[in-house]
Each structure stands twice: as C-alpha cells, then as structure tokens.
Amino acid sequence: METDLIIIPLAVGFLTLGFVCLLYWLVTREDAGEERMREIAEYIRVGANAFLKREIKTMSFFIVALAVILYLAMGKWQITFGFLAGALLSILATLIGMNAATRANVRATNAARKSAADALVLAFRGGGVMGLSIVALNLIGISALCILFGVGPENPDAVGLLVGYGFGASLSALFAQVGGGIYTKAADIGADLVGKVEAGIPEDDPRNPAVIADQVGDNVGDCAGRGADLFESTADNLIATMIIGVCFIPVYGWKAVMFPLLIWAVGALCTIIGLFAVRPWKGLSPISSLNVGLFSTGLLSLAAFYIISVYFMGDIRFFYCLSLGLLTALIVSLVVQRYTGANGRPVREIAEASESGAAINIITGFSYGMESAAIPIITIAAVIAISYLTFGGGLLGIYGVAASALGVMEMAGIIMASDTFGPIVDNAGGIAEMSGLGGDIEEKLDALDSAGNITKAITKGYAMATAALTSVIMIFAYLSEASKHMGVTLVDVNQLAHRLNASNPFLIIGLLVGATIPFLFSAFTIRAVSRTAFHMIEEVRRQFREIPGLLEGKAKPDYARCVDISTKNAIKEMFPPTILGLVAPVIVGFTLGAWVLVTFLLAVNVVGALLATFMFNAGAAWDNAKKYIEAGHFGGKGTDAHAASVVADTVGDPFKDTAGPSLHILIKLENILSITLLPMFLAYHLL
Amino acid sequence: METDLIIIPLAVGFLTLGFVCLLYWLVTREDAGEERMREIAEYIRVGANAFLKREIKTMSFFIVALAVILYLAMGKWQITFGFLAGALLSILATLIGMNAATRANVRATNAARKSAADALVLAFRGGGVMGLSIVALNLIGISALCILFGVGPENPDAVGLLVGYGFGASLSALFAQVGGGIYTKAADIGADLVGKVEAGIPEDDPRNPAVIADQVGDNVGDCAGRGADLFESTADNLIATMIIGVCFIPVYGWKAVMFPLLIWAVGALCTIIGLFAVRPWKGLSPISSLNVGLFSTGLLSLAAFYIISVYFMGDIRFFYCLSLGLLTALIVSLVVQRYTGANGRPVREIAEASESGAAINIITGFSYGMESAAIPIITIAAVIAISYLTFGGGLLGIYGVAASALGVMEMAGIIMASDTFGPIVDNAGGIAEMSGLGGDIEEKLDALDSAGNITKAITKGYAMATAALTSVIMIFAYLSEASKHMGVTLVDVNQLAHRLNASNPFLIIGLLVGATIPFLFSAFTIRAVSRTAFHMIEEVRRQFREIPGLLEGKAKPDYARCVDISTKNAIKEMFPPTILGLVAPVIVGFTLGAWVLVTFLLAVNVVGALLATFMFNAGAAWDNAKKYIEAGHFGGKGTDAHAASVVADTVGDPFKDTAGPSLHILIKLENILSITLLPMFLAYHLL
C-alpha cells in the first residue's frame, strides 16, 4: 500500500492541471474590449513573447550543453533526464502563466467598465493560472520521475536522483529572473527618468517611447521571473525534504519520504478552493476580497495539516511545526509591511527626509532597509530552534525543521496568484491610460493597484521566508546525501563533520569565500540594470529630440526600438551573474572539498537572505515614500521633495526587482548544484 | 633569561614615547602664522576639545559602570584593572594625537607659504604623533600589565587576564569612532548640501555657518576616530596572538608568547626611522616623499622579520608568514586604489553615469562597491590558507595564520601617521581659504591634499585587512581560552567543538543571528547621520535666511550653534549602536551558550568585514567620481552631471566615514567581549 502512495500527488497534479485549463478558459472567454485596447495589449503580448522566445533560445544552448556535461561527468541518465525535465517544466509553467497574464490584463481593463469587483476576480484568476501551473507541474514532474526512477520503499536511495530535476528548475529560474529583472527595470527607469522627470508627461502616457517596454517588463520580470522563482522553490523544497525523509524511514516508514508530496497535494486542493473563494462579494474592499482567498486556503490547510499529522503520520508534532511555518509566513509579511507600508514610521520618515534632498532620503531608506532585514532573519532563526526542539532535538529535530519549512511553502500557489494579480492590474491600468478610456475606470483600477501593492509586500516577505528556510533544509539534504555516498548513517556523518569545526581555518575560508558570492552577484545584476538603463535613457531622449511632434502627440514613438534595447541587453547582461552562480560552487568543491563547501553554502545562504531582504524592503520603502508624497504630503507632486523621492525610487528599482529576487534563486541554485555534484567533490578535490 | 624578555617591549615603548614628545615639540615650535589664521585654528581646536570632553564624560559613566559589573560578575581585579587601563590609554593616545593634529594644521598652512615640502613634513610629523602614541602606549600598557599580573613561563595562563585591556580599548574605540563619525558627516553634509549646493558658495567658505563644525569633524572623526580604531586593533592583535602563543610553549618555549610583543617593538623602531625619512627631499612629489617613509619602514621591517624568525624563533616559516602579511596589506591597498582611484574604470564609469542623473550614478557606484568587497576578502581567505599550510596545517598552522596577521599589523604606526596627515592638510587648506590667504598657498596645499587622498585609500585597505585578519585570530584565541577554562588541550577542544558541526541547526542559528548584527549596527549609525544632518541642514538654512547680510559677507554666521548641534546629536545618537554591540553577544552567550557564540562571532566577522569594505569603497568611489567631474570631465562644475555626483557623494559620506570604520571596531569588540565573558558563558547558559 505504501508503494502506491505516489499515485496521490500524481493524480492531484493532473486534477490541478485541469483547473489551470478551467481558469485559463474563464479568463480568455471574457471580452477584450475595443480595437485600441486590443492593439495595445497585442503590443505588450508580442513584446513579452519575443523576449521570452529569445531568452529560451539562449537558455537552450546552456541547458543542452550542461545536460551533456552532467551525463559525461556523473554517468547517470536519471540526473540528466531529471535536469532536462526540471528546466523544461519550469519554462512551461512560466509560459502558461505569462500567457494567461498577458491576456488577462486587457480583459481586466474591460471588466473594470462594469465593476471593480469583476476586474478583481478576473485579474486574480489570471494570476491563479500561474499559481496553479507551478504546483501542478511540480507535482506531476516529481511524482512521475519517482515512478520512472523506481523510487520506493525497496529502493529509497533513488530519491537522491531527483536532484537533477531541482537543478534544472533552478537554472531556468535564474535565467528567467535575472534576464526578466534586468529587462523590466531598465525599461522602467528609462520610461520614468526621461518621460516623467525630464519631459514631464504622466505615467503610462502613450507619447513615452519606453512605455510599451515598461509594460512588457511587468510581465517578463515581475510575472514570469517570480513564477520561475516559486517553481524552483517548490521543486527544491520538495526534493530536499524527501531526501531528508529517507533518514527517517526507520521511524515513520516510507511515509517519511511521501509526507512532503502529500502536504503539497493537499496544499494544491486548498489553493483551488481559495482561488474560487475570491468572488465579486458585495460590500468587500478589494484587499478584503483577496484576503478571503488567502484565509480560506490558510484555514483549510491548517485542518489538513492536523489530519495528515495525526491520522497519517501519527505524530501531532508535525502539526505544530507545519502551523509554525504558516505563522512564520504571516509574521515576516507583517514585518515587511511595517517597514515598507505607508502606515509605518519608516516610510513617513523617508518621505520627510526628501525635504532635505535625495541624498538624505536615500541614506534614511538605506538605513531602514538594513534594519528591516534583521527581524525576519532572527524570526527564521527562532523558527528553526523551536521546530528543532519540538522534535526533541538530535537527528529527528532536523525533520521538524523540514516540516516547518513545508508549512511555509505550502501556500505557494495562492500567494503566487496574488502576486501575479499585481502586474495584471498594473498592466490593466496602463492599457486604460494608453487607450484614453475616460470615466472612472482608471480610478477603479487604481484601487485594485493599491490592493496589488499590499499583496506584493506579502509575497515579498513570503518569498524571503521560503528562500531562507528552504536553503537551510537543503544544507541538511546535502549532509544526508553525503552520508549516503560515504556509506555511513547520518549520525556517523555528524562525527565525520567534526573535521569542519571552528578551529579549522578552512571553515572560516569557506565562510569568507561564500559570503562574497551574494555581493558579487548583486554587483553584476545591479550594474546590468544601470548599463541597460543608460542605453534606454539615451534612446528615449533621442526619440523626444528627433521625432518631430512626438511630445505634442502628433507623431507616434518607436516603441519597438525600446523593446529591442531592453531585450538585447537583458539577454547579454544575464550571463555574468549566471555564470558566477554556476562556477563558484564547482571551484570550491573541487579545490577545498565537499566539507568546506558546506560552510561556503551556509555563508551564501545567510548573506544572500540578508542582502535580498534588505534590497526588497529598501526598494519598496523608497517606492512607497514617493507614493506617499504623491498622495499630497510634504507638498506633493512637482516639489523638490517629490523630485528627490523619484531619485530614491529609481535607486531602489534594481534592488527590489532585479538583485533581490535573483538572490533568492541564487541561494537555492548553489545548494542544489552542490548536492548534484557532491559525489564528484567527494571523489576528487585538491586539498 | 626568557622571563626578562618583557623588558624589551616595555623599554621600546618608553623610547617611542620619547619620540612622541620630540615630534610634538618639532611641530609646535613652528610659527602658527597671523592673527586671523590663529583665530580660526583656535575655533577648530576649541570645538574639537569641547566635543571630546563631552564624549569622554559620557563614556566615563559607561566605563565605570561596566568596570563595576565586570568585577562583580567575574571576581577578578586584573580583568577590571586591565579594562580601565585599556579604556584610559586609548583615550590618552587619541587626545595626544588629536591635540597634535589641531596644532599642526595651522602651522602646515603657514609652512606652505615657504614651500609645499615644508608643509608636508610638518603635517606628516603631526600625524606621526598619533601613530607613535598608539604603538608606544600599547607596548607600555600591555608589557606593564604582564609584569603586574605576573605573566611568565611559570604562569602562562595569566596571559588570558589581558583580555580586559583589549575590551577597554575596544569600548573606547567604539564610542570614539561612532560619535566622531556621526559628528563629522552630519557637519560635512550640512555644509555641503546647503552651502555648496543651495547657496552656491565654495567649499570652506567662511560665510558657511557649518564650516567650523566641518573642520572640527575632520579632527574628531577622521583623526581621533581612526586613532582609537588602530589603538584597538593593535591591542586586540597583540593580546589574541599572545593567548594563542600559550598553546605553542611546548614547541618554542616562552618565546612563543613574547614573539608578538617583540615584533611590535621592532615595528615601533622601524616606524620611527620611517617617520624621520620623510623630509623635504628635493625633486620628489608629495606622494613620493610619503612613500619614502612607508617603504623605509617596510623594508626595515622585512629585515627585522628575517632576523627575529631565524635567530630568535629559529623557524624561517615565521618570516614567510610575516612577509605574506606585509604583501597582503599591499595587495588589498592596490585593489582599493583600482576601485576608488580616478585612474580606474569604476570611478570613470560612475562619473559617466552621472550624465543620466543621480540615480544611475548611485546604482553604478553601489554595484562597484559590492564588487570591490569580494577581492580583498578572497585575498584574505587565501592568506589564511597559505599561512596555515606553510606551518603544515594542524594546530601549529594556526600560529602561522597569527604570524601573517602580525605581519599586516606591524606597520600600524606609520600607516596611522599617513592617515592623520590627511585631515591635517585638509584642515590646513580650509584655514588658508577661510583666512583669505592669497598666492599659491591653496594650490600647494591642494597638491598635498591629493597625496592625502591616496594615503587615505591605502589606509582604508590596510584597516580592512587588519580588522578582518585580527578578527579571525581572535576566534582562535577564543577557542584557546575555552580549552583552558575547560581544562583540556586545544586538540581536545577541537574534539569538543564537533558539537558545533554543520548538521546541528544551532550552528546555523548562530550564523543567522550573527549576520544580522552588522546590518542592524550599520542601520543605526547611518540613520544617526541622516537625523543629525537633517537638523544641521535646517539650522544652516535658517541662518542663511535669518541673518541679514550673511551671504554678502557683511555678517558673521553663528558657528558655535552648528558645532553644538553636531556635538549634542552625535553624543545622543552614539548610544543605540554601542549598546547593540555590547548586548548582542551577551544575550547569545547566555542563551545559546559558548559554542553557538563561535558561529555568531564568525558571522559578525565575515559579514562585518564585507559590509565595511563595500561601504568604504563605494563611498570613496562616489567621492572621487565627483572630483573627477570637478576636474573638468563631463562638463565639470555647475552641470547637471556635477549636481548628480554631489548627491551620490553625500550618500557615500556616512558609508565611508561613519558606518564603515565603526564596523571594523564592532567586529573586534564582539570578539574581545566574548573572550572576556567566556568563563561565564561556559558556566551559565540556557540551552
């Protein structure tokens, strides 16, 4: 009977895929509005698809080359096959999700003519396609590979073969987020700095040559990038927990390995219900409507956690840890909101600092950003301690930590839906503005946009918590795999690992080298944005200068050229950070060996999580301080204080939408790549 | 005979103190120039002394309270006495050094009337007072305590009692650098943003109300702050190496413990010679003259290293490691110069980015700053590996690492002299400008100022390398002390430390919590600057608005009020970061215990060193990009590009002169505090 458990996640995966189709149909059957709206939406869709096509083409060479190298080096077809499957399913999920988003945007604009609530439901369902695709394809992919590789109670070690899948998903995600992140921010900065600041035309004005590139960026960066990120998190979290689970077969039987897949399967079902709970409820504000969905999923999950823990695993402690995970996601989101929301002191103080100029604003935001990174990380440290001790510490305690990480992750589907909701309504507002739709449509969409900003803050806290906790779990998975390859139990590997104690300087060397990687990686991604933005600024200035009648609205700008600049440069600039991520752990593994690599990974995880949180929150706080001034405080638009806040917001752009999210992917990539190549590092190393 | 070795450092200490007096006399006997010059210099001196007086008064309460707590908690008079001695000697060294600096500045202005070379020698000797005071008082203090505590071959463990001295020096340094750093940058930003940017008057113009506060800031921040920093580094480095040395008495005899004191003693002698080698040589550029001093000290040190290693220690490997240390300082300085010098691509690219506005400039500088942190840290990792392996690894290898750290540190005296040279000539230029001295005096002083900027870059790289390496050594000192308290050998403690292996989640918890400390600490110090600068900006704006005839030069500004704002706020704002630094390791030690505290310290060290380097270099690069534009590139002064570069420079101010240098002190403080309280953490802890 235990052997057949794998059928459950596989079946739920296909069921979820069915709901993906249903949602897709529910969205696309709606009317896309008038000619002008369709035309603009088409521009965006074509631009986004063109970028993704080029990105996928470029990635393909890499993926194929790496697949060949992996096969030659490791000699296992399963790793190579899994790698290809992970990479392709990740691409597929983001393609489906982004396609739905680029169709939902214009339909949301049109629905807003009827009512804000209709637009909200449509946009949320559009986002739901992405959310469910990620969960569905991961459940199907991993379950299918388990069956294919013959993973089962009689062959538990085959679980380790799944790492190839995780590596493939990570690699795809890194390309998608880095490339998309560079694209979106270069276009955004170009549109803002020249259009809004220099030429003084409003946001999303059709006279702005970079406006289409900016809208495309919302889709390829925020939407496709974040989608690939959460696809990776899901895959890595599942695989790492399953690998750790193998150690606990003596305690819980084969269920120890199937447990994470089951949690994800019920998570998918709860997410589907939550998605359909968001309806045009009467008298509810937009954010409350979205909360209905989030809370439905959350409460159902709690119930499911209890049932699985008590009746399936026979251990109530799983329920405690899983619930603790859910609570963590909530706490971290609240902290993020305090530091980045207009209600909190930080944003108001940053806005006030704008009166002394851009520099003081930036310094203040920088300072709050650094501060804001501390509490979430300390919260996560506390969660690790509590869940470890809940299971009585020792080896079993590690399984407790894994359970709390599962608890955080399980909501990924609905969180992703809320997150994709953001760029869809953002796009919808842009389309309304560019099509010159009058009436109160823009007002309605603006209300949705504010709701979208809150969900974005929640997602950011959430993404941070999942990345940090998953990366910790992956360290244990690494050690667990190491014990297997060395033919010892995990308790023995603990003894072996004492080589890695604090008085061995190589521990410190691993930490030092590892800690530099997130710094270098951020440097590369941020500089990529500034270089690409530099070209974009030049081009937008050129068009305003050289195209007669453009500013008066008599001539059309050359949108395609701006789209092309973002596309070309984003593809070019995504290489340095990606290659750094791929090469660094390989060099450390082959020179300093598999044990020092552990401290390298620890430093990458810790420093990466801190830097990412800092960048996320500083960027969001600057953004919201600008919006706070635009809402009329400290003199409002057109004042020096406003100009200062625009500069600070621009500084924050690559932080929050390029470097920050890419770091989340990097830390997972470093871990899964190291686990994949671990047998080689154990066999060959210099020192 | 071995017992008497302690007489050498003590004697050299007093000899060096004699040279301090000689240098002080050589500086102060010079003519201070006309009435107006003396008057301005007096303003600066009075302002600086008033601040230091208040700062010392505030610190005293803390120091006395902590001394009482230390005695009650630890019950050892030696720790308390050493603590008081360290704190007081640190204050004394910075008082002597700053007093010389505030007298050398106006005399350098006057000497510049004769020739630039005369001014250079005078300013360098003024800086030499600080450099030699630090070395002399540390040699005297530590040697005297050794005699007082009866440290000797028959009582080697008494070396551990010296930690109180290190803690005292660290605490003083933290107050001095944080307080001084807030003071100097708030005044600088106030003077620049309102005076230069808004009112459009030149740098150091006497009409600027904040101009005296700015000059005072150079002394209390750059000069006194950095002095206290290097005093601390010297003390901590000596004590940590001596503690480690105790483990190697079986190999080298008592010489193992005396070795670091002897290296410092010969270092003092080489520094004295190097100081007097800087003379008004004919035909040499200012920077070459300074280099004569640095290279004399360096080459003499190399010779001394060889003699001590071969004839005293009888082990040529010490020579290799010591020389490697010297080489490290050189490499790191070159990296810093590449990233922050006007000759390197980064600064030129940052300057070019200013053409797209302040935001792109800031992003570019941010990116290069992050990148620049990587190479020095990886260099230090390599130095640790090489010196560890030079001694064949194992326990003895750790002594090799300590030797290379000694090699880096040994030049502290002359480096400090070059560093203090900077604020002295900076002040000298300001005094010339404010006194309205005509002729080519300002030109001559500007040439010296450029030389000062290069030495500053070198010092920054140097300070970074010493802080990072010393903090690593202190981890080993911590483990060494732990072994003593537990009554086991260091080899055994390695076995015990395996509790601390990677599969114990508390290792990760220590890392997570430790990594947040430098982020929080930077957040507090940077925000302190932005808040104080905010008040300063308001005050300067008020004076321009309310004092009639001020801008026309008909009325005098209220300098004292600006000095007062900086003083009051700096004193107030230095508490949050200082208290964080004092409380964090105590909480971790008492809750998670002495072993998790090791990973906490490791994270503080690694993340602190990276952040500090990033902040130093980003700040310096923005500063030099501004100067590059001011030199006439990209349109020069008065263009939008220049205005953008001023904003970026202001953002960098608290990075490079407040948070960055304070982080260096923090990482040492955390280590020495933990070593001091280690017996208590071993006895009482929650988990």
Interface residues (C-beta under 8 A of the other chain):
Chain A: I189 L193 V197 A353 S356 G357 A358 A359 I360 I362 I363 T364 F366 S367 Y368 G369 M370 E371 A373 A374 I377 I378 I380 A381 I384 A385 Y388 G397 I398 V401 V472 I475 F476 L479 L490 V493 N494 Q495 A497 H498 L500 N501 A502 S503 N504 P505 F506 L507 I508 I509 L511 L512 V513 A515 T516 F519 L520 S522 A523 F524 I526 R527 V529 S530 A533 F534 I537 V598 T599 L602 A603 V606 V607 L610 F614 V647 A648 T650 V651 P654
Chain B: I189 L193 V197 A353 S356 G357 A358 A359 I360 I362 I363 T364 F366 S367 Y368 G369 M370 E371 A373 A374 I377 I378 I380 A381 I384 A385 Y388 G397 I398 V401 V472 I475 F476 L479 L490 V493 N494 Q495 A497 H498 L500 N501 A502 S503 N504 P505 F506 L507 I508 I509 L511 L512 V513 A515 T516 F519 L520 S522 A523 F524 I526 R527 V529 S530 A533 F534 I537 V598 T599 L602 A603 V606 V607 L610 F614 V647 A648 T650 V651 P654
